Amino acid sequence: MTVLLGVLAALLAVAVGGLLVPADRRRGVALVVAFALLTAAGSLTVPTDVRGAAVAVAAGVTAAALLSPRDWPVERARASTWTLAWFAWAVGCVVAIAPSTIVFMAQLAVVGLTLSWAVATSSRADVRVFLRGLVGIGVAQVVLGVVELTVIHRPVPWGHKVLATGRSFVSDNKVLPGDLMRVEGSVGHPIPYAVLLAVCLVVVVVAERGVFSNAARWAVVPVLSTGILLSGSRSVLTAVLLALGYVVLTTDLRHRAVKIVSSVSVVVVAGALLASEVVSAVAVLVASGSYENRVGALRAVPGLVARPPTESLVGSGFGSEPELYARGLLPQEGFTVVDNQLVTTLATFGLIGLVLVVGVFVVGLTRTSRTGTAVTIVMATVLFSFDYLVWFSMSGLAFAFCALARTDGARSDDVRPHGARSDDVGHDDVRPDRVESSTLSRRRGRGSGSPA
């Protein structure tokens, strides 16, 4: 009852406060509040009542923002539609096959859908607020990580996850020397901690000018990079490199050649200076159980597809991994975590579920803004590293950025006058031919004496 009263009080306070926020910033503020709650108290290390309250407030705040009226145009929310289809399928499968998990799946669905639709229907001002607030959350998590590493030697504030054997989850950092402990902040695990910081890093690097000043970029990028290294996640480092490679290749032609040459030069020089360390690190990675487990997950795909037709299409049910391990359909190396979201989806929700999840990411990679695409590259890459769609903060990031429409630009010369058509908005990845055509049309209109 105390938790319920706390949730109601929090929602009432947010509702009253929301009335004081301009309409075109309410979704952005709600998204920041939601992600702050989900990263601070949304993991399995958090007491159940606290986690449930945090999830309820995050979903409630975002839903309230969605009900707020808007007067700006939005693109067709293709990724949000795919997200809706995925969760409809997931909830249906849970009801039919694993009804005992319906509360958890319903929570995941409500959070994922509200975040996705809030981003898809956001104004340009909303997106600026969201991106700045998310990066602020990332910086705060780095601070927590440093405190964890140097002062209290346990995650702030919830401590380490306790495994079924009674052992706490503590592991060594294989990225940095010195036998350091991997840090996780309040996110609940070093990998999702690193993913959050990687998303923030990519956002700072790729977002349009006006969202972050150059001074902020120079200050924040080293902080976020330090946090990623302290997490000790090699797979997330790979995801960051792929996303930054996309950023370099899609930079304006005037600067692309310089960025490519400079990036290649840095890689070559670093490779020459650190060749022995790189070879040693690769050898350690290949020999590690983590690598073997991920490769084993991919080897399990033929067996999962070859199950009886109904099970192959629908899956074995949410949470059925122990049964699948017992049947020999998942890796038999003695580690009972799949560490591959696509394989887990195939196993538990079947080929149909896998197609729906892949569809969300395909749309995210092809239909979002440049910032959305860069972040989606990070989230798509780590699909092969761990099962994150059951993490509120991680699935929230994935579904939100897959739905980030072409509205993340914030240049002062792109401000749209009230009532202007959406075609006139200078989005960050609007095709040049459309911009030129629009400009010529306006000039011709003025030259022919058309009324203003």
Residue pairs with C-beta under 8 A, 6 or more apart in sequence:
3 49
3 50
3 52
3 53
6 53
7 53
7 56
7 57
7 60
10 53
10 57
11 57
11 60
11 61
11 64
14 30
14 33
14 57
14 60
14 61
14 64
15 64
18 26
18 29
18 30
18 61
18 64
18 65
18 68
21 29
22 125
23 68
23 69
23 70
23 71
24 70
24 72
24 123
24 124
24 125
24 126
25 123
25 125
25 126
25 129
26 65
26 68
26 126
27 62
27 65
27 66
27 68
27 118
27 119
27 121
27 122
27 123
27 126
27 130
28 122
28 123
28 125
28 126
28 127
28 128
28 129
28 130
28 133
29 65
29 129
29 133
30 61
30 62
30 64
30 65
30 118
31 62
31 65
31 115
31 118
31 119
31 122
31 126
31 129
31 130
31 133
31 134
31 400
32 129
32 130
32 133
32 134
32 136
32 137
33 57
33 58
33 61
34 58
34 59
34 61
34 62
34 111
34 114
34 115
34 396
35 58
35 133
35 134
35 137
35 393
35 396
35 397
36 133
36 137
37 54
37 55
37 57
37 58
38 54
38 55
38 58
38 111
38 392
38 393
38 396
39 137
39 141
39 185
39 186
39 187
39 196
39 393
40 54
40 186
41 50
41 51
41 53
41 54
41 158
41 186
42 51
42 54
42 55
42 58
42 188
42 391
42 392
42 393
43 51
43 158
43 161
43 186
43 187
43 188
43 189
43 192
43 391
43 392
43 393
44 51
44 161
44 188
45 155
45 158
45 159
45 160
45 161
45 188
46 54
46 158
46 188
52 107
55 107
55 111
55 392
58 111
58 392
59 107
59 110
59 111
59 114
62 111
62 114
62 115
62 118
63 110
63 114
65 118
66 114
66 117
66 118
66 121
70 121
70 123
72 123
72 124
72 416
72 422
73 421
73 422
74 120
74 121
74 122
74 405
74 407
75 120
75 405
75 406
75 422
77 116
77 117
77 120
77 121
77 403
77 405
78 363
78 367
79 116
79 120
79 360
79 363
79 364
79 367
79 368
79 399
79 402
79 403
80 113
80 116
80 117
80 120
80 399
80 403
82 356
82 359
82 360
82 363
82 402
83 112
83 113
83 116
83 360
83 399
83 402
83 403
84 113
85 356
85 359
86 353
86 356
86 357
86 359
86 360
87 108
87 109
87 112
87 113
89 349
89 352
89 353
89 356
90 105
90 108
90 109
90 318
90 349
90 353
91 102
91 105
91 106
91 109
93 314
93 315
93 317
93 318
93 348
93 349
93 350
93 353
94 101
94 102
94 105
94 317
94 318
95 102
96 314
97 314
97 315
97 316
97 317
97 318
97 320
98 317
98 318
98 319
98 320
101 318
101 319
104 390
105 318
107 392
108 389
108 390
108 392
108 395
111 392
111 395
111 396
112 395
112 396
112 399
113 399
115 396
115 399
115 400
116 399
116 400
116 402
116 403
117 403
118 400
119 127
119 130
119 400
119 401
119 403
119 404
119 405
120 403
120 404
120 405
122 130
122 405
122 407
123 407
124 407
124 408
124 409
124 410
124 414
124 416
124 425
127 404
127 407
127 408
127 410
128 210
128 211
128 408
128 410
131 203
131 207
131 211
131 212
131 371
131 408
132 211
132 212
134 199
134 200
134 203
135 200
135 203
135 204
135 212
135 220
135 224
137 196
137 200
138 196
138 197
138 199
138 200
138 201
138 224
138 227
139 200
139 220
139 223
139 224
141 185
141 186
141 187
141 193
141 196
141 197
141 227
142 185
142 197
142 223
142 224
142 226
142 227
142 230
144 155
144 156
144 185
144 186
145 183
145 184
145 185
145 193
145 227
145 230
145 231
146 183
146 230
147 156
148 154
148 155
148 156
148 183
148 184
148 185
149 180
149 181
149 183
149 230
153 181
154 160
155 183
155 184
155 185
155 186
155 188
156 185
156 186
157 186
158 186
158 188
159 168
160 168
160 169
160 170
161 168
161 169
161 188
161 189
162 168
162 169
163 169
169 189
170 181
170 182
171 181
171 182
171 190
171 232
172 179
172 180
172 181
172 182
172 232
173 179
173 180
173 181
173 182
173 230
173 231
173 232
174 232
174 234
174 281
174 284
174 285
174 288
175 229
175 231
175 232
175 233
175 234
175 237
176 229
176 230
176 232
180 230
180 232
182 190
182 230
182 231
182 232
182 233
183 190
183 193
183 227
183 230
183 231
183 232
184 190
184 192
184 193
184 231
185 193
187 193
187 196
187 393
188 391
190 231
190 232
190 233
191 231
191 233
191 235
191 236
191 382
191 385
191 386
191 388
192 386
192 388
192 391
192 393
192 394
193 227
193 231
194 227
194 228
194 231
194 232
194 233
194 236
195 233
195 236
195 239
195 378
195 379
195 382
195 388
195 394
195 397
196 393
196 394
196 397
197 224
197 227
197 228
197 231
198 224
198 228
198 236
198 239
198 240
198 243
198 378
199 375
199 378
199 379
199 397
199 401
200 220
200 224
201 221
201 224
201 225
201 228
201 240
202 240
202 243
202 244
202 247
202 371
202 374
202 375
202 378
203 371
203 375
204 212
204 216
204 217
204 220
204 221
204 224
205 217
205 221
205 244
205 247
205 374
206 247
206 370
206 371
206 374
207 371
207 408
207 410
208 371
208 408
208 409
208 410
208 411
208 428
209 410
209 411
210 409
210 410
210 411
210 412
211 408
211 410
212 220
228 236
228 237
228 240
233 385
234 285
235 381
235 382
235 384
235 385
235 386
236 378
236 382
236 385
238 381
239 377
239 378
239 381
239 382
239 385
240 378
242 377
242 378
242 381
243 374
243 375
243 377
243 378
243 381
245 263
246 373
246 374
246 377
247 370
247 374
248 256
248 259
248 260
248 263
249 256
249 260
250 370
251 259
271 278
285 291
289 333
289 335
290 339
292 333
293 331
293 333
293 335
293 337
293 338
293 339
294 339
294 340
294 384
294 385
296 331
296 332
296 333
297 330
297 331
297 338
297 339
297 340
297 343
298 340
298 343
299 331
300 329
300 330
300 331
300 343
300 347
301 343
301 346
303 328
303 329
304 312
304 324
304 329
304 343
304 346
304 347
305 312
305 346
305 351
306 312
307 316
307 329
311 350
312 350
312 351
313 350
313 351
313 352
314 349
314 350
314 352
315 345
315 346
315 347
315 348
315 349
315 350
315 353
316 323
316 324
316 347
316 348
317 348
318 348
318 349
319 348
320 347
320 348
321 330
321 336
321 338
321 344
321 347
321 348
322 336
324 330
324 347
325 332
325 336
329 347
330 336
330 338
330 343
330 347
331 338
337 386
337 387
338 344
338 347
338 387
339 385
339 386
339 387
340 383
340 384
340 385
340 386
340 387
341 357
341 383
341 384
341 386
341 387
341 388
341 389
342 354
342 357
342 358
342 383
342 384
344 387
345 353
345 354
345 357
345 389
346 353
346 354
357 389
360 398
360 399
360 402
361 376
361 379
361 380
361 383
361 398
361 402
363 402
364 372
364 373
364 376
364 379
364 380
364 398
364 401
364 402
364 403
365 373
365 376
365 377
365 380
366 373
367 405
368 376
368 401
368 402
368 403
368 404
368 405
368 406
369 404
369 405
369 406
369 407
369 408
369 409
369 427
369 428
369 429
370 408
370 428
370 429
371 401
371 404
371 408
371 428
372 401
372 402
372 403
372 404
372 405
372 408
375 397
375 401
375 404
376 398
376 401
376 402
379 394
379 397
379 398
379 401
379 402
382 388
388 394
388 395
388 398
389 395
389 398
406 427
406 428
406 429
406 430
407 425
407 427
408 428
409 425
409 426
409 427
409 428
411 426
413 426
414 425
414 426
414 427
416 422
416 424
416 425
423 434
423 438
424 438
426 435
446 452
